[in-house]
Amino acid sequence: MTDKLLRRPEVETRTGLSRSTLYDWMKRGEFPQPVKLGARIVAWRESDIADWLANRETRVG
């Protein structure tokens, strides 16, 4: 089964994070790195985002 790739607007919607927060947290190692699709195009694996959200809920709850 191949993992669906999510573009930034979808990642922002699912996580509730802004663009600047996503990139800041990626820089600090607190958010999954995207997959590079082209010179200026990236996307995140849906499973990486789902895992990140699940781990975040576990820590918060």
PyMOL commands that set and color helices and strands:
alter all, ss='L'
color gray80, all
select helices_A, chain A and resi 8-15+19-27+46-60
alter helices_A, ss='H'
color red, helices_A
select strands_A, chain A and resi 5-6+35-36+42-45
alter strands_A, ss='S'
color yellow, strands_A
deselect
rebuild
show_as cartoon
